[in-house]
Amino acid sequence: MFERAATWTQAALIGAITTLAWLPYVSAPLLLDETGTWWAIAAGASQVWTRFYPSGQSILYGYLICAFSWLTGSTAEWILRLLPILVSIGTLRKK
């Protein structure tokens, strides 16, 4: 029981430190790949395929981020970074 609690405590501590270290960069200007993502979704869902496919980016990701930005009503830097963070958190599971 204590081993499991220690493991979760360590994971929470590492997660908190990582989040605090990463937090200042959330609103930083877009990097090259993020700028490409913004460009690919800026024209709307009808253009996702034609803009993502030639660049080799994931088309599924393109539609997901396009839908997410449409739902939130924004293509701000932090919105484009929020979906991957939420998906990453969602992949954590209890063993």
RANORCOR-V624511 format. One record per run of one state. SS is the DSSP state (H for helix, E for strand, C for the rest). FROM is the first residue (numbers start at 0). LEN is the number of residues. If there is no record, write none. Layout:
BEGIN
ss=SS from=FROM len=LEN
ss=SS from=FROM len=LEN
END
This chain:
BEGIN
ss=C from=0 len=1
ss=H from=1 len=22
ss=C from=23 len=8
ss=H from=31 len=11
ss=C from=42 len=2
ss=H from=44 len=8
ss=C from=52 len=6
ss=H from=58 len=14
ss=C from=72 len=4
ss=H from=76 len=14
ss=C from=90 len=5
END
